[in-house]
Amino acid sequence: MKKDVFECEIKVNGLWNKVTVADAHEQGDVLRRCMECHGPIVLMRPGPNGVPRAHAEHRPGHKGCSLGHYFEGTRTMSPSRIE
């Protein structure tokens, strides 16, 4: 991702909650989304010695989210956003 994204949103009891990616890994099979564009994400575990850190990546990439490496300069909601 363009920026280090260490937080995301997960849906618990019908409400979206901002959590760290590390905490989202612990939640098991819950709905997850990008906290900016509400698009689908994949959680990445930390590498050896924590490098790279746990983070989220857009799947599919979205050029309208400043948190992704596809960003083209204009923020928009993901066309495949998760409600």
C-alpha positions as semicolon CSV with decimal commas, in nm:
position;residue;x (nm);y (nm);z (nm)
1;M;0,000;0,000;0,000
2;K;0,108;0,356;-0,054
3;K;0,087;0,439;0,317
4;D;0,136;0,202;0,605
5;V;-0,216;0,088;0,684
6;F;-0,229;-0,079;1,021
7;E;-0,600;-0,028;1,088
8;C;-0,917;-0,146;0,920
9;E;-1,285;-0,190;1,002
10;I;-1,458;-0,511;1,102
11;K;-1,832;-0,569;1,142
12;V;-1,936;-0,693;1,485
13;N;-2,301;-0,722;1,590
14;G;-2,407;-0,522;1,284
15;L;-2,174;-0,227;1,356
16;W;-1,844;-0,130;1,191
17;N;-1,555;-0,095;1,438
18;K;-1,209;0,044;1,370
19;V;-0,940;-0,201;1,487
20;T;-0,574;-0,268;1,424
21;V;-0,495;-0,522;1,155
22;A;-0,331;-0,738;1,421
23;D;-0,658;-0,739;1,621
24;A;-0,860;-0,810;1,305
25;H;-0,652;-1,124;1,252
26;E;-0,764;-1,243;1,596
27;Q;-1,135;-1,197;1,515
28;G;-1,148;-1,495;1,280
29;D;-1,402;-1,500;0,999
30;V;-1,561;-1,153;1,017
31;L;-1,645;-0,901;0,747
32;R;-1,356;-0,657;0,689
33;R;-1,319;-0,339;0,486
34;C;-1,091;-0,042;0,424
35;M;-1,168;0,235;0,670
36;E;-1,143;0,505;0,400
37;C;-1,307;0,372;0,082
38;H;-1,499;0,080;0,240
39;G;-1,355;-0,155;-0,022
40;P;-1,260;-0,520;0,031
41;I;-0,920;-0,586;0,184
42;V;-0,689;-0,875;0,261
43;L;-0,508;-0,880;0,594
44;M;-0,136;-0,944;0,577
45;R;0,049;-1,093;0,874
46;P;0,377;-0,943;0,994
47;G;0,701;-1,075;0,849
48;P;1,006;-1,196;1,041
49;N;1,090;-0,961;1,328
50;G;0,776;-0,760;1,243
51;V;0,906;-0,635;0,906
52;P;0,689;-0,567;0,721
53;R;0,431;-0,494;0,987
54;A;0,084;-0,646;0,975
55;H;-0,115;-0,442;0,725
56;A;-0,415;-0,445;0,493
57;E;-0,412;-0,449;0,114
58;H;-0,699;-0,371;-0,122
59;R;-0,833;-0,665;-0,324
60;P;-0,905;-0,565;-0,593
61;G;-0,690;-0,252;-0,608
62;H;-0,878;0,079;-0,600
63;K;-0,734;0,393;-0,758
64;G;-0,961;0,622;-0,552
65;C;-0,829;0,532;-0,205
66;S;-0,535;0,725;-0,063
67;L;-0,449;0,427;0,157
68;G;-0,367;0,205;-0,141
69;H;-0,069;0,204;-0,374
70;Y;-0,305;0,238;-0,675
71;F;-0,411;0,590;-0,566
72;E;-0,432;0,839;-0,854
73;G;-0,504;1,156;-0,657
74;T;-0,884;1,180;-0,629
75;R;-1,056;1,005;-0,338
76;T;-1,366;0,804;-0,420
77;M;-1,554;0,525;-0,251
78;S;-1,472;0,177;-0,375
79;P;-1,697;0,054;-0,657
80;S;-1,707;-0,280;-0,470
81;R;-1,759;-0,127;-0,125
82;I;-1,883;-0,336;0,160
83;E;-2,179;-0,195;0,351
